[in-house]
């Protein structure tokens, strides 16, 4: 497989940096709060929260390409970037709203205690089916935006 052009690698680097910063910005305060006020099933919640907040990184990424990439070889592509950026903003809002409801969904699955009660203890483990039902929207939107981001990195770099 040939090495992508340097411009494509720069766009990949920007995307990776944005996603890492977003994940760090979600994980670091979570870890501090987990010591102070543990919540049940923190790993599942943190995974979904990281995916939800990553949507904002995609919004910034698509906006950066739309503003700064010349796209001489693909002039019609620029008209798709704004709707895709708006779509990623809607995904972000929807995912954040859904992540707020994770407590409710965990209680619906198995009567998980409310955050902050009984030191965040819950005897029930989250199975693969429960995990899938809680995470499908985050995984789907992140996967879709990742595919689009990779495509536009190649387009912007060519």
C-alpha positions in Angstrom: 0.0 0.0 0.0 1.5 3.4 -1.0 2.2 6.1 1.5 -0.4 8.9 1.3 0.7 12.4 0.3 2.1 14.6 3.1 -1.0 16.8 3.0 -3.2 13.8 3.7 -1.0 12.8 6.6 -1.3 16.3 8.0 -5.1 16.1 7.9 -5.0 12.7 9.5 -2.7 14.1 12.2 -5.1 17.0 12.8 -8.0 14.6 13.2 -6.1 12.3 15.5 -4.9 15.2 17.7 -8.5 16.5 17.9 -9.9 13.1 18.9 -7.1 12.5 21.4 -7.7 15.9 23.0 -11.4 15.4 23.2 -10.9 11.9 24.7 -8.4 13.3 27.2 -10.8 16.2 28.1 -13.5 13.6 28.8 -11.3 11.0 30.6 -9.2 13.1 32.9 -12.0 14.8 34.8 -13.9 11.5 34.9 -11.0 9.8 36.6 -10.8 12.5 39.2 -14.5 12.5 39.8 -14.5 8.7 40.0 -12.3 8.9 43.1 -14.5 11.4 44.8 -18.0 10.1 43.8 -17.8 6.7 42.1 -20.6 5.8 39.7 -21.7 2.4 38.7 -20.5 1.0 35.3 -18.1 3.9 34.8 -16.3 2.1 32.0 -19.4 1.8 29.9 -20.4 5.3 30.6 -17.0 6.7 29.9 -16.8 4.8 26.6 -20.1 6.3 25.4 -19.2 9.8 26.7 -15.9 9.8 24.8 -17.7 8.8 21.6 -20.4 11.4 22.2 -17.9 14.2 22.8 -15.7 13.1 19.8 -18.5 14.4 17.6 -17.4 18.0 18.4 -13.9 17.2 17.2 -15.3 16.0 13.9 -17.3 19.2 13.5 -14.1 21.3 14.0 -12.2 19.0 11.6 -14.8 19.3 8.8 -15.0 23.0 9.3 -11.2 23.3 9.1 -11.1 21.5 5.8 -13.9 23.6 4.5 -12.2 26.8 5.4 -8.5 26.0 4.7 -8.2 23.2 2.2 -7.9 24.5 -1.4 -9.5 21.4 -3.0 -8.4 22.4 -6.5 -8.7 18.8 -7.8 -12.2 18.5 -6.2 -14.1 21.8 -6.5 -17.6 20.3 -6.0 -16.6 18.6 -2.8 -16.5 21.8 -0.9 -20.3 22.1 -1.1 -20.7 18.9 0.8 -18.5 19.9 3.7 -20.9 22.4 5.3 -23.8 20.0 5.5 -21.5 17.3 6.9 -20.2 19.7 9.5 -23.8 20.6 10.4 -24.6 16.8 10.5 -21.7 16.2 12.9 -23.0 19.1 15.1 -26.4 17.4 15.3 -24.8 14.1 16.1 -22.9 15.8 18.9 -26.0 17.3 20.4 -27.9 14.1 20.1 -25.1 12.0 21.5 -24.6 14.4 24.5 -28.3 14.4 25.2 -28.3 10.6 25.0 -25.3 10.3 27.3 -27.1 12.3 30.0 -29.8 9.6 29.9 -27.3 6.8 30.5 -28.3 6.7 34.2 -31.9 6.2 33.2 -31.1 3.5 30.7 -28.9 1.6 33.2 -31.7 1.6 35.7 -34.1 0.4 33.1 -31.8 -2.5 32.2 -31.3 -3.8 35.7 -32.2 -1.4 38.4 -28.8 0.1 38.7 -28.5 2.6 41.6 -28.5 6.4 41.0 -25.1 8.0 40.7 -23.6 8.8 44.1 -25.6 6.3 46.1 -24.1 3.4 47.9 -20.6 4.4 46.6 -21.5 3.7 43.0 -21.9 0.0 43.7 -23.9 -2.3 41.4 -23.7 -6.1 41.6 -24.9 -6.6 38.0 -22.4 -6.5 35.2 -23.3 -5.0 31.8 -23.5 -7.8 29.3 -22.7 -7.5 25.6 -26.3 -7.1 24.6 -26.9 -4.3 27.1 -23.7 -2.7 26.1 -24.7 -2.8 22.4 -28.2 -1.4 23.1 -26.6 1.5 25.1 -23.8 2.2 22.6 -25.1 1.6 19.1 -26.0 5.3 18.4 -22.6 6.5 19.5 -20.7 3.8 17.6 -22.8 4.4 14.4 -22.4 8.1 14.3 -18.7 8.0 15.2 -18.1 5.3 12.5 -20.0 7.3 9.9 -18.1 10.5 10.7 -14.7 8.6 10.8 -15.3 7.3 7.3 -16.2 10.7 6.0 -13.2 12.2 7.8 -10.9 9.7 6.1 -12.4 10.4 2.8 -12.0 14.2 3.1 -8.4 13.7 4.4 -7.6 12.0 1.1 -9.5 14.6 -0.9 -7.9 17.5 0.8 -4.4 15.9 0.6 -4.6 15.2 -3.1 
